[in-house]
Amino acid sequence: MATINDNYLKLKAGYLFPEIARRVNTFAQANPDAPIIRLGIGDVTEPLPVACRTAMTTAIADMGDRDKFKGYGPEQGYAWLREAIATNDFQARGCAIEPDEIFISDGSKCDCGNILDIFGHDNTIAVTDPVYPVYVDTNVMAGNTGDANDKGEYGGLVYLPITAENDFTAQIPSQKVDLIYLCFPNNPTGATATRAHLQAWVDYAKAHGSIIFFDAAYEAFITDPSLPRSIYEIEGARDCAIEFRSFSKNAGFTGTRCALTVVPKTLTAKAADGSDVELWKLWNRRQSTK
Ligand SMILES: Cc1ncc(COP(=O)(O)O)c(C=O)c1O
């Protein structure tokens, strides 16, 4: 008899958004004129920019041309795309990120979950609370947590409250954690992190040998020039941080799908025999196989 991955039975949040949608629909039917602010799963509202549409139209024409059509792409993404991202999104802001540290993918949601494939199950994991639910759910599915309690908090995770008292930025934990999820600008609060706040996280991570998963999906919405848009604007981040980025929010790609993960070549974590392993090599292997 086939068996299942029992960790999926621990999931609670999978019921949250359908339940929000059900209640909103019931309310909307009963109150057709009521203005509703929807706090369930959202979507972008603007169409794709003209530059993207023009490039896509050209690419479609190329696919019908024997001399120009493209088959399987390079596993890490096309070099011209990685070069443009390294130059415009990172080096232009003073971040020393090279094209071969960039991995193109079909979405940040997938990358946030898939990254767990290259880490052990014995890491202590910290998440800010509230935050994008995918971080917690993918750890539950991977078997990195215990069961949820009545408040929906999973055993084994370290929750870092984001509240008005701490200005909507989580406090650095007093205990040692190995993997830390940070999302700035934050989903759902919208709060941003100052340079000093991110520097404190990077210093913590370097002191403890921790890895920061920095989700910058909403970086394009930062308007204050003094605020960092990438973790790599912070000194030392190349030694302790992986960054996730997406074209979903800045270019309307929620349906089209295109994102990237940055894994600096300087980033390492421990193997069971105590040796240091370069994480970009594991991620490259993972992305070219699965
Ligand atoms: C913080 C955050 N990261 C990642 C994503 C997912 O991005 P993608 O569409 O690239 O999977 C979202 C989508 O809502 C998000 O809010």
The ligand as a Tripos MOL2 file, in Angstrom:
@<TRIPOS>MOLECULE
LIG
   16    16     1     0     0
SMALL
NO_CHARGES

@<TRIPOS>ATOM
      1 C1          6.6550   38.0000   -0.1220 C.3       1 LIG1
      2 C2          6.3390   37.2390   -1.3290 C.ar      1 LIG1
      3 N1          7.2960   36.4740   -1.8790 N.ar      1 LIG1
      4 C3          7.0530   35.7580   -2.9940 C.ar      1 LIG1
      5 C4          5.8090   35.7770   -3.5890 C.ar      1 LIG1
      6 C5          5.5590   34.9140   -4.7850 C.3       1 LIG1
      7 O1          6.1150   35.4270   -5.9240 O.3       1 LIG1
      8 P1          6.0110   34.6020   -7.3010 P.3       1 LIG1
      9 O2          4.7820   35.0790   -8.0080 O.co2     1 LIG1
     10 O3          7.2750   34.9160   -8.0300 O.co2     1 LIG1
     11 O4          5.9070   33.1340   -6.9710 O.co2     1 LIG1
     12 C6          4.7860   36.5400   -3.0500 C.ar      1 LIG1
     13 C7          3.4400   36.5350   -3.6730 C.2       1 LIG1
     14 O5          2.4770   36.9570   -3.1240 O.2       1 LIG1
     15 C8          5.0580   37.2860   -1.8910 C.ar      1 LIG1
     16 O6          4.1020   38.0380   -1.3220 O.3       1 LIG1
@<TRIPOS>BOND
     1     1     2 1
     2     2     3 ar
     3     2    15 ar
     4     3     4 ar
     5     4     5 ar
     6     5     6 1
     7     5    12 ar
     8     6     7 1
     9     7     8 1
    10     8     9 2
    11     8    10 1
    12     8    11 1
    13    12    13 1
    14    12    15 ar
    15    13    14 2
    16    15    16 1
@<TRIPOS>SUBSTRUCTURE
     1 LIG1         1 GROUP 0 **** ****
